[in-house]
Every structure is written in structure tokens, then in C-alpha cells.
Amino acid sequence: MNCPRHTDLVATLEHSRSGLRDSHRRALMRVLFGVTGAALLPFACLQILNGYWWVGALELSASATLFYGLVRLRTTPHLQQWIYVYLVTLFSFFLIIMVLPQASVAAFVWVLMMPVLAYLLLGKHEGMILSIPFMVLGGVIYFIHLGNVGSASRMIDLLNLVLCGALMQWFIHLYEVKREEAEQRLVDMAQTDALTGLANRSSFQSTLSRTIAECERSGTGFALVVMDIDHFKVVNDTLGHDAGDHVLKHIAGILNERLRGTDSVGRIGGEEFGLVLRDVKPADAFELMDELRQRIASRTMNYGEADVRVTASFGIAQWPDHGREPETLFSVADRCLYSGKRSGRNRVARAESGAPLHQGDLLAGSPQ
């Protein structure tokens, strides 16, 4: 069986941090750096003309830094650090222009941009942690800026900013919560076999590739098992496809109840399942699968008035004895599986360790 490499969707989701993938965040940050750097130039000139030369100098320095970062962001591995530095500096700058004497009331609208940028670039948790303190400080500065809030008009101005800021924070947080839930459901659907609830073929292949990478680093081994239900077509032909679906779910339940927490199982074909057994020696893997074979053979499934009993055959390949690549391991496990089927089905077959697979190298478990 061919086993192409697939993207691990769960890992991609975890690394994205927000609704944007890292590649998109990198592109957005370059746009923000360019726009902000260019916008600071006229503001710096205006600040100098207004007599705030130190503010103008800061803006010119920030503009130069942003244009430098625009180049670095193409390849830097420290994207998250650049985002934090940018947001903290930008939010601090918003606060500085608010506390300036004769600050424009319009400057306080930038408070409402804080949660938008923070959540977009950092995600729900980190965005909330960063944006709330700056928004609170902005509200305090606005309160001081208003001076006497005893009048109704000043109180309305204050409440407008506070209420709008709170609603902006809440709406964006709620959106991020729902977005994460929806994205997680899509990932689950993309990685789960709808009938059995097990990992689907793509997800199982990702797990296998990740397991190989982890074992390469740790020096431990694992077993890849390919399992096939014997005479499954007979069940479909005699009792119907609905009965076949019940058998598949029945087998999935047995696999889930018997395997260890460190093992992985997926449905990789019609009536074919794949298993990854972590940290097991060849003899232990063989014993575990033979026990599972006996458990499947001894269980009876009730379907209407019929009692259905099925058996399964197993082929085992050991990493790294029988190969270091997914394709090689699947090939060895498949050949073992079909050798067991040719020997009478309801068997566990594995290859001898440390040698290329030949017909005489197969060991098979005894059927019940």
C-alpha cells in the first residue's frame, strides 16, 4: 500500500495560534510594518512642527525600525517575538499620544484597535492577555483627559468609550471562541472516520510519520499492524451493507477497549484497520495481536435475529527492523497479512527481525 506524507492538521492548528496560519501572519505583519512605517513619516513631521520634536524623533526611529523589520520578516524564525515587540510598542505609542498635552480626542479611537490586532495576530488567550491591560490604561487616560466628569456630556463621552471598548473586546473574544470551535470540528471531521469514530487513513498516516520521527530521535521502536476482517464481503452480501457497518463499528469498539493509551488505531480501508503499537518488542506485539485476534473471534454481534461472528487476520512489521519509511513498513505488514490469509485466515503473521522478508520468514499465530 502506498503511504504518502500528509500534513498533520492538529499540529498545524496548534501552531497557528490564531485564525491565521504562520505564513499568513508573516504576510500580514509585513503589510503592517510597511503601512505603519510609511504612516509614521508624515506624523513625525507634524509632531516636529507642533513642537513635540522628541515625539517626532521617536516616530522617525520607529519608522526606520519597521522598514528594517519588513525585510527581516521574510525569513526570521522569531515571528512571534516580532509580533509581540510590534504590538507592545504600537499600543504603548497609542498611550503616549493620548497623554500628550492638548491631545486630540480622536487619538482615543486607537484603543478600539488594540483587541482587533491582538486577537488577530496572537489568538484568543494571548490576545486577551495583551489587549485588556492596554485598553484599561487607555480608559484611565481618557478619564483623566476629560477632567471633570460631573457634567452629563462628559459622562456620556466616557461611557461611550468604555461601553464601546468593552463590547469590542467581548465581540472579538466571542468570535475567536466560536471560530476555534468551528475549526476544531472541521479538523475532527477531516481526521475521523465517520462510521467508526477512529482516525481515518490520512490521519493515521500522519500519526505513523510522526511516530517514525519521534522514534528516530528517541531510539525506541514500534510495530505497525495491518488488520483485515475475514470474509467481510460475505456479511455484506448475505445480511446487507447495514450489517457490515455494524460489524465495522463492533470491531472498532473492540480495538478501542483493548489497546493502550500510547497506541494508535485507524480505519485505512473498507474493512482494513491500521495500528501503531509504541515501545513494544516483536514478541510482545505478536502476543498482543494474537490476544486481540482471539477476542474478536470469541465475540458475537447481534444484528436483528442473526448472530454475527467474524474473525480477523493481522500482519506485523517492526520499525526499524523491517524498514524506516512508512511505505516500506506498510509493504511488509501487507505481505504478512495476506500470507496469513492464504494460510487459512484468523491468523497473526509477522516477519523475522533483522532480515529481508521472504515467504519462509513468516511466523503465524494459531487460529482458534
Secondary structure, DSSP 8 states (H G I E B T S, - for coil): --------HHHHHHHH-SSS-HHHHHHHHHHHHHHHHHHHHHHHHHHHHTT-HHHHHHHHHHHHHHHHHHHHTTT-S-HHHHHHHHHHHHHHHHHHHHHSTT--GGGGGGGGHHHHHHHHHH-HHHHHHHHHHHHHHHHHHHHHHH----SHHHHHHHHHHHHHHHHHHHHHHHHHHHHHHHHHHHHHHHHB-TTT-SB-HHHHHHHHHHHHHHHHHH---EEEEEEEETTHHHHHHHH-HHHHHHHHHHHHHHHHHHS-TT-EEEE-SSSEEEEEEET--HHHHHHHHHHHHHHHHH--EEETTEEE---EEEEEEEETTT-SSHHHHHHHHHHHHHHHHHTTSS-EEEE-TTS---GGGEEE----
